[in-house]
Amino acid sequence: MVEKRGLGRGLSALLGDVDEAKVVAGAPVTEVSGVREIPIELIHRNADQPRWVFSETEVEELAASIREKGVLQPILVRPAPGIPGEWEIVAGERRWRASQKAGLRVMPVLARELDDVQVLEIAVIENVQRANLNPIEEATAYQQLVEKFGRTQEAVADGVGKSRSHVANTLRLMNLPEVVRIHVLEGRLSAGHARAILTADDPVALAEIIIAKGLSVREAENLARNTPSAARPQAAKRKPAKDTDTQALEADLSDVLGLDVEVVDRGGVGELKIKYATLEQLDELCRKLTSRG
């Protein structure tokens, strides 16, 4: 499988000089370094945009700035699939939302022909680099790249400019029950809290305790480690806790392979489980296991 060139260097590689251009909607010049103005009603959000939550306060503050100074940086768009003459946002949805609130009729855009994989990668890069993505939004975007577009975790990491271990650890959040993922998405739990209870028998019950008591991540780790199954009668029988050496080995193997790895040891005899989501991931795993040197 031929991988596309990564976009991990950031949007500047794609936008070129336009990143530095200061373009005000409504100005007489309608094209600066490839920038054009498009009626705002012809611009639509991308349904696969990884960012789901937009702070109304932040959007309103940006709208006030736009009313005073205009749009200082164009948004990135592509031709809307299946809608001739209209455009889909690739990067800049918050600016688009704020421009609508500000009452703009047109806004500056940079139009590019991009495929679906590039669109998702760019959207992830823009939000991650600006620290705008919630960990669950980030995990969902990575999962889309893996499951929908057949990327390996290593390719995802290269594409968005993150380490392979960061991508793997973020993807593990998708193993949480939905109610816990919602707590993270809405800010009641951090990613650290979520990872602390990820392998617990009943992460939902522990999440409620953490939120109610306002526990720190370290306290959440202690809670998950020390809560016996008897205190949670509806939970399945608790698995024996793995020692730190085994956990470290799993983390090291996951980092090297870019896949979830589980070591099950029973007194020196056991199993090594490697999980893959696509045939492309399996092919990449076989390549790594059979390569010499």
Beta strands, then each sheet from edge to edge (+ up, - down):
strand 1: 35-39
strand 2: 43-44
strand 3: 75-79
strand 4: 87-91
strand 5: 106-111
strand 6: 260-266
strand 7: 269-275
sheet 1: 1+ 5- 3- 4+ 2+
sheet 2: 6+ 7-
end
